[in-house]
Amino acid sequence: MKAAVLRQVGTPLSIEDVQINKPGPHEVLIRTAAAGVCHSDLHFLEGSYPHPLPAVLGHESAGVVEAVGSEVRTVKPGDHVITCLSAFCGHCEHCLTGHMSLCVSPDTKRGPDDEPRLSSAKGPMMQYLNLSSFAEQMLVHEHACVAIRPDMPLDRAALIGCSVMTGVGAVVHTSNVRPGDTVAVIGCGGVGLSAINGAAIAGAGRIIAVDIVPGKENFARAFGATDFVNSAEVDPVKTIIEMTKGGVQHSFEALGLSQTAEQAFNMLRRGGTANIIGMIPVGQKISLMGAAFLGEKRIQGSLMGSNRFPVDMPRLCDMYMSGKLKLDEMISRRLKLEQVNEAFEEMKTGSIARSVIVFDA
């Protein structure tokens, strides 16, 4: 099969022939229909986060099941599915206490003595985030995908696999936004727009979008923002505290920068919660004023929207089909696999919301 391979940090992906194995007892073989190009992929491509190489990148995807292992009970051939990088085992402490997105059990991966899921004539090939979806096929654990309704467009469904689940989940699961709450979202890319959309669905009274690109204002308002702050022109913390007469109840940092993580905390009112969704590069630290915690302010991380994806993702599909969840507006470009490097270059400009790799049927 054709796949986009990262062989060296900081270099473009190369389109190569990669071999994919047959499903093991608890594995599913999926024909990839679409894969979103996510900023998280860029972190690994540029080396902000380390990963064994060479590897097939991509982790925001949807497709059609082609074959299943002998013990698989959750999906069957012909099912339309969304994949999720937070594969779960179902029996560890995290899973059994309802925190499936935190599962790190090795049971969802092949063991060191097993044949690898992916291989290449040039040598070993690593699977990326349990998925490797910049490829014509994926071989995943059955608890890394969920069946969805067949009338859900798969290019839009792919977005639910990461950015939408992450943004909406951070709002409704991690921070528990309630009707009437005040919300600020820093960064209006795919994850940030999804957080804005999630806050609107949750009934937030005021949703303030923050970005340095003026053109993102139209995106943000289309997804439900009531206000827009251009942080290249004004101090977003001071501005938002003045706008809200004291700060917001929930803030969401969707860029993965130390500076914006600090801003997310500092723009809170007393009792507020800052949620760090973005991937701050390994080794970077944030600095907060200790006395601020006397106001019972909180800062917390959110991994993949604290999801229970087998339940959440089909519901998000229903929300899209009923017109509540905005996905059409998020797709800026549809590209072929061979154009994946173009998508990353456009992402760096900050001028687009999401590019989606669409595979031929």
Buried (B, 14 or more C-beta within 10 A) or exposed (E): BBBBBBBEEEEBBBBBEBEBBEBBEBBBBBBBBBBBBBBBBBBBBEEBBEBEBBBBBBBBBBBBBBBBBEEBEBBEEEBBBBBBBBBBBEEBEBBEEEBBBBBEBEBBBBEEEEEBBBBBEEEEBBBBBBBBBBBBBBBBBBBBBBBBEEEBBBBBBBBBBBBBBBBBBBBBBBBEBEEEBBBBBBBBBBBBBBBBBBBBBBEBEBBBBBBBBEEBBEBBBBBBBBBBBBBEEEBBBEBBBEBBEBBBBBBBBBBBBBBBBBBBBBBBBEEBBBBBBBBBBEEEEBEBEEEBEEEEBEBEBBBBBBBBBBEBBBBBBBBBBEEEBBBEBBBBBEBEBEBBBBBBEBBEEBEBBBBBBBBEE
